[in-house]
Amino acid sequence: MSEQTGAAEERHASWLELFFDLTVVAAAAQISHRLHGAETIGQVAICAAMFYAVWSVWTATSVYANVAGERTRRRTVLWTMLGIGVMAAAAPGVWPGLLPEHEASELSARASGDTRTIAFTIAFLLCRGLASRSASSDGKVIGFWPATQGVTAAPWVVALVVKPETAYWLWLGGIAADLLFSVMGARNPKAMEQRADSIRRDQDKQQRRDRLFYRLPFGRPDDVPVQPPLISMAKVERGHLDERLGLFVIIVLGEALAQVVAADTALEWDWRVVLASLAAFWLLVELWQLTTLYGFTPAPRSTTPLQPWAALLAHLGVTGAIVAMAAGLGGLIAESGEHPETKERWYLFGGLALYCAISGVAGVIGRVRLRWFLGWQLPCLLAAVLIAVLGHGLPGWALAALAAVVPTWLAGYTRLVKR
């Protein structure tokens, strides 16, 4: 555990934080629906960028609450909830030039897509700014995830005045800069500490000068201005952070289950639809079980936990993979008796492959036994990749059943060890 990790005090998510999480359900639903209708790489990239924007706002606010504890400003969290709600409502119409033709025509008949793009961008920047301002006002430097206290706003603003085909490259550039800033800062804690020490010394000198000035004959001690708290390095409450990240995964799994239910409501229930739906339900149950067994990183627990910055990157990948799987499941159930579109298969098994790949990275860092890699993780990863590439001849119900086998096998390691 790093020096920045604080003493393990038992602290759980507050009612305010749980209420805040509910807005993510609406955002995940809208982005998953948009992803299901995507037809080109550019449309998929926009969906990924929108998911990162929502995830980064949630992460910045949750990290701020983790550091602030009881000092968390309720007004900040509630305003951020409103911002995520705006982002969720705007998601279906962001960059109408990159929407499928039928969706773009429906949007133009209802409202201007450009307005929704502006609303999404402004809401994102304001929410990130709220988290940054609140964290800074407490006098804390959040070295384990510096993006909490800043955002690369220029690419998002410039993207509003260029063509959609160029705009999503600017969004992706802003995301890359955001992640690079956080990872490089977190991996160099000494530089962050030196910066914090330098700011703290300057603050201390200024406060001494203020006190000396107001002791002079023409000054009064009562006139000394209220000084901000001295800058210090924030310490992460690791138990609370792990709980918050795990709850986010459960929320995204719940949205995936809602996609399955929504698909079932519009279909006639024959044996293929029932089998595909049961397999999808079992798949989500097994993903939930892996979360309860291992936490938000799908690898066995060990004595070498991920550093906070690495845990946040893994969390981004895991939740993004589940959103992709949710989009794929909705399409597979609708075409359970036919050969689904290629994109539905890739969403489902590409998401599973990403999930298994992240489990492998977490396992390497956590020094999991070799038999877990050879007997469970690698077979699951290879199966997901092979079915994504070669499964075009299989009907939807068969693909759903095969998808359910992958996490079942991955979770079988713990069952075997217990025996």
RARAGI-V451951 format. One line per field, one symbol per residue. ss: DSSP state (H for helix, E for strand, L for the rest). phi: phi as a letter, one per 20 degrees, with the letter a starting at -180 (. if undefined). psi: psi as a letter, one per 40 degrees, with the letter a starting at -180 (. if undefined). A space follows every 10 residues. Layout:
# RARAGI-V451951
ss->???
phi->???
psi->???
This chain:
# RARAGI-V451951
ss->LLLLELLLLL LLLLHHHHHH HHHHHHHHHH HHHHHHLLLL HHHHHHHHHH HHHHHHHHHH HHHHHHHHHH HLLHHHHHHH HHHHHHHHHH HLLLLHHHLL HHHHHHHHHH LLHHHHHHHH HHHHHHHHHH HHHHHHHLLE ELHHHHHHHL LLLHHHHHHH HLLHHHHHHH HHHHHHHHHH HHHHHHLLHH HHHHHHHHHH HHHHHHHHHH HHHLLLLLLL HHHLLLLLLL LEELLELHHH HHHHHHHHHH HHHHHHHHHH HHHHHLLLLL HHHHHHHHHH HHHHHHHHHH HHHHLLLLLL LLLLLLLHHH HHHHHHHHHH HHHHHHHHHH HHHHLLLLLL LHHHHHHHHH HHHHHHHHHH HHHHHLLLLH HHHHHHHHHH HHHHHHHHHH HHHLLHHHHH HHHHHHHHHH HHHHHHHHL
phi->.fffefffef cdfeffffff ffffgfffff ffffffefcc ffffffffff ffgfffffff fffgffffmf egefffffff gffffffffe gfdflgfdeg gffffffffd beffffffff ffffffffff fffffffemd deffbgffdr beegffffff dcfgfeffff gfffffffff gfffffecff ffffffffff ffffffffff fffeefgedc gfefffefff fbffdeefff ffffffffff ffffffffff fffffdceee ffffffffff ffgfffffff fffdnfefbg fbecfffgff ffffffffff fffffffffg ffffcfecef fgffffgfef ffffgfffff fffffelfff ffffecffgf ffffffffed efeeffffff ffffffffff ffgffffff
psi->iidehiighh hihidddddd dddddddddd ddddddeiei dddddddddd dddddddddd ddddddddbe ehhddddddd ddddddddde ddehgdeeii dddddddddd ihdddddddd dddddddddd ddddddeefh hgdegdedfi igddddddee eiiddddddd dddddddddd ddddddegdd dddddddddd dddddddddd dddeeideih deehihiiii hihihhgddd dddddddddd dddddddddd dddddeihga dddddddddd dddddddddd dddeaehgii iaegiiiddd dddddddddd dddddddddd ddddfdeahi iddddddddd dddddddddd dddddefiid dddddddddd ddddddddde fdeiiddddd dddddddddd eddddddd.
